[in-house]
Amino acid sequence: DASTNDADVTNAVRSEVYEAMAAELADLRAWKEEALAKTEKYTDEVETLKGKLQTLANQCDEQQKISTLESKLRQGSSSSNDQHDELAVKTKENQDLRQRLALLNAAKYDAEAEVEALK
C-alpha cells in the first residue's frame, strides 16, 4: 500500500514537471517566432535603408558637380543671375540631402544594432 502511494506521488510529481516543461517550451517557441519575425522585419528595413543610401550617394555625386560649379564661380567665372540662383537652390538641396543622409545613416546603424541584438 505504501509503495502504491509512493508511485502515485512520483507520477504526480512527474506529471507536474512535464507540464511545466511543456509550458516553458511553448513560451520559448513563441519567443523564437517573435524574434524571427522581428529579425525579418529589421532585415527588410535595413535593405530599404541601403537602397535609400545608394540614392543619396548618387545625389552626392550630383553635389560634387555642383561644388565644381561653385568653385568656378569663386574663381571669377562670369555667370548670369539665373545660374547663380539655380546654384543657390542646388546648394540648399544639397544641405537638405546631407541632413537626410545623416538621419538615414543613424537609422541604419540603429536597425543593424537591433538585428544583431536579436541574433
N, C-alpha and C positions, 0 to 999 in steps of 0.2 A: 504494500500500500504506500509506503514511504517512497519507494523507488518510482512508482507511478506518479506521485505528486512531484518528485524532483524532475521527472521527464516533462511533465506538464509545464512547470516553471521554466525549464530550459527552452522548451518550444515557444512559450510566450515571449521570453526574452529575445530569442532568435527572430521571431516574427516582428517585434518592435524594432530591432536593429535593422532588419531587411527593409522595413517600411521607411525608416529614417534614411537609410542609404539610397533607396529608390527616390525619395523626395529630393535629396541633395543632388542626385544625378540629374533629375529633371530640371532643377534650378540651374545646374551647370550647363546643361544643354541649351536652355533658354538664353543664358548669358552668352554662350558661344554664338548662337544665331544672331543675337543683337549686336555683338561685336563684329561679326562678319558683315552684317548689313551696314553698320557704320563705316567699316573699312571700305566697302564698295562705294558708299556714298562719297567718302572723302577722296577716294581714288578718282572718281569721276570729277569731283570738284577740282582736284589738282590738275587733271588733264585739261579741264576747261580753262584754268588759270594759265597753264602752259601755252595754250592757244592764244589767249589774250596777251601774254607776254611776248609771243612771237609777233603779234600785230603791233605791239608797242615798239618792238625792236625795229620793225620795218619803218614805223613812223619816226623813230630816232634817226634812221638813215636819211629820211627826208629832212630832219632837223639839221643834219650835217650840211646838206646843200644850202639850207637857209643860213647857217653860220658862215659859209663861204661867201654868200651874198652880203652878209653883214660886214665881213672883213673887207670886201671890196668897197663897200660904202665908206668905211672908216679910212680907207686909203685914198679917199678923194674921188672915187668914181662918180661920175655925174649920173644922176637918175632922176626921173620925173617924180613928182609928188605922189602919183598913183602907185609907183613901185615902192616908194618909201612907206606908204600907208599899208600896202599888201605885206611888206616885210614886218611891220609892227604887228599886224594881225597874226601872221605866221609865228612870230616870236611869242606872242601871248598864248597861242595854241600850243606851242612847244612847252611853255611853262606849265600849262594845264596837263599836258600829256606826261610830263616828268612827275607831277604830283600823283597822277593816276598810276603811273608805273611804280612809284614808291609804295602806294597803298596796296597794289596788287602783289608786289613782292612780299610785303608784310603778311598779307592774307595767305600767300603760297606757303611761306615758312610756317605759319600757324597751322595750316592744314596738314602739311607734311609732318609736323611735330605730333599732331593728334593721331595721324595714321601710324606713326612709329609707336606712339604710346599704346595703341590698340593691338599691336602685334605681340 
